[in-house]
Amino acid sequence: MKKILLIATALMLLSVPGFSQFGIKGGFNFTSFGDIDLGKDATYKTAFEKKTGFHVGMLYKFKIPMIGLSIQPELLFSKVSGELSVSGNPANRSSALISDSEVNISYLQLPVALQWGVDLMLFRPYLQVVPYVGVALDNATGNKNLEWDLNKFRYGIGLGAGIDIWKLQVSGRYCWDLGKVADFEWQGVKTFEGGKNKGFELSLAILF
């Protein structure tokens, strides 16, 4: 009975203004592309030039009283961008591969931020851990010769910090994808396994 009362009280508090807030959020992605598996017989090299992407969406934040913890699920449209350069010879192929491809991938992403902070009257600094999952909506490359099979499912974790100032939230987090991005093919032959996205996200949110 006590457990039921505690759960009911917590749910009531989460619905009270001051303990829960909706918001809109946007910001920039500064993404790199690493951990590419070239294969043991490969004689080629890869490089990735960063380009700025963006994210935009909505959030719901609720506080757990007394312990300084907040849980903030978000639903974001996120775009990562860059330029992938590949040069050399794939294993057992006579033709050289020289390719520069602009890469753009759009995701629908669901991060859940676990924030711990201290309320200091008009502002609240906090640390955050952010597991996330997502699904790829589309992708585009600027080179028809380098084909790739995109991994539709994205998942990873982010670490960062932020501050709530009245109705504003400013936050940053460094995110690591835990799954590979894609498999790449050159002239119909699997060339290498795509690496993992990682990089910094800077965000601004308005809370209601």
N, C-alpha and C positions, 0 to 999 in steps of 0.2 A: 504493500500500500504506500509506503514511504517513497519507493522508487517511482511509482506512478505519479505521486504528487510533485516530486522533484522534476520529472519530465514535463508535466503539464505546466508547472511554474516557469520552466525554462522557455517553453514554446510561447507562453504569454509574453514574457519579457522580450523575446525576439521580434514580436509583432508591435512592440511599443516604440513610438518615435524616440529617437535617441539611441536605441539599441539596434535599429535596422535602417538601411538607406539603399535607395536605388541610385544609379548614376550612369553617365555616358563617359566614354573613355576613348582617347586617341593618342597616337605617338609614332615614333620612328623605330625601325629595325636596322641595326648595323651588323649584318650577318657575314660570317666567314664560312668556308666550305673545306673541311679537312678529313683526315683519316680515310683517304681513298686507297682501296686495295688494288694495286697495280698488277698483282700476280707475280709469281717467282721468275717467269721467263720474259717479263716485259722489258723492253728497251726504250721506253718513252717516258716523258715527264708531264706532269700536270701543274697548273698554277691557277689560282682563283683570285680575281680582283673584286674587292668589295664594292657594292653599290647600296645606296640607302633605300630601304623599303618602308612600309608603314603598316599600322594596325589601327582599327577603329571598331567600336562595339559598345556593349552595355555591361553593367555589373550589378550585383546585389551584395551588399555587405551587412553582416550582422555581428554584433559583439557578444561575447560571453562575459557577463559581469564578474567583477572581482579579480579575475586572473589576468586581465590585460590581453586576452586573445580575441582576434577577429577572424572570421572565415569569409572569404570574398570570391565566390564563383563568378566567372566572366564568360561572355560569349563574344568572340572577336573574329573579324575578317582580317587576315594577316597576309601580307605579301612580302616575300623575300626575293632579292635580286642580286645578280652578280655576273661576272664574265669568266667563263671557264676556258682556259687555254690548254691544249694537248699537242704534244709534238713527239715524233719518234716513230718506231715500228712496233705494231702489235706482234705478239708471239706468233711465229710460223706464218707470217704474211710478208710478201715481197714489196707491197706498196706502202709508201710512207704515209703517216697520218700527221697532218698539220691542220689544226682546227682552232678557231676562236669563236666561241658561242656565247651569246648573251642568254642568261638563264633567268626566267621569272616564274615563280611558283606561288599560287594563291591557295590559302588554307582557310577553312572554317575551324576555329580552335576553341577549346574549352579548358582554360586554366582555372585552378582552384588555389587561391592564395591563402596560406596560413600565416597570419601576421601576429607578431607579439610586440606590444609597445606600451608606453606609459602616457596617460592623459595628463597634459600640463595646461589646463585651462583652455586656451584658444588653439592649441596645436598638440599633435600627437606623433612623435617619431616612432618608427617601428622597423623591425627586421622581418623578412618574409622568406618562406619556402613555398615554391610554386610548382607542383606537378601539373602536367598538361597533356592533353590528347588532342588530335585534330585529324581532319580528312582533307585531302587535296581536292580543290575544285577544278583547277586547270593548270596547265604549264605551257611554256613557250620557250623555244630556243632559236637562236639566230643562225643556225647552220643545219641545212638539210642532210648533210653527209654523216653527222654524228647523231645517231638515233639513241633514244633512251627509254627504258621502261620504268616509269615513275612508281615508287611505292606510295600508294594512296593513303596509308595510315601513318600518322606522325605521333610520336610520344616522346616525352622527355621531362626534364626538371629544371627549374630556375631558382637562383638564390639572389637576394637583393635587399634593398631597404627603401624606405619612403617616409613621407610626412603628410599628415592631414592638417590642413590649415583652414578652419571653419568649414566651408562647403567645397574646398579644393583638395585634391590629392595629387601629389607629385611623387613619382616612384621610378625606380630603375632596377633592373634585374638582368643577370647574365644567365642565358639559357643554353642547355646542352640537349640536342636530340640524342636519343638512345638507339634509334633505328636508322638504317641506311636510307638515303634519298632515292637512289635509282640504280639500275644496271645500264651501262652504256654499250652500244654496239657501233662498230665501224665496218662498213661494207658487209653487213650481215653476220659478223662474228663478234661475240661478246668480248669487249675490250677490257673493261674493268668495272668493279662494283663501286657505285657512287658512295661518296663519303657521308658525313653527318653535318647538318647545319648546327652552328653554334654562334653566339654573339650577344650583343647587348641590346636591350629594349629600354627606351626612355618614354615615359607616359605622363599624361595629364588627364585627370578625371574631374568632372563636376558632379557633386553628390546632392541628392534631393531628400 
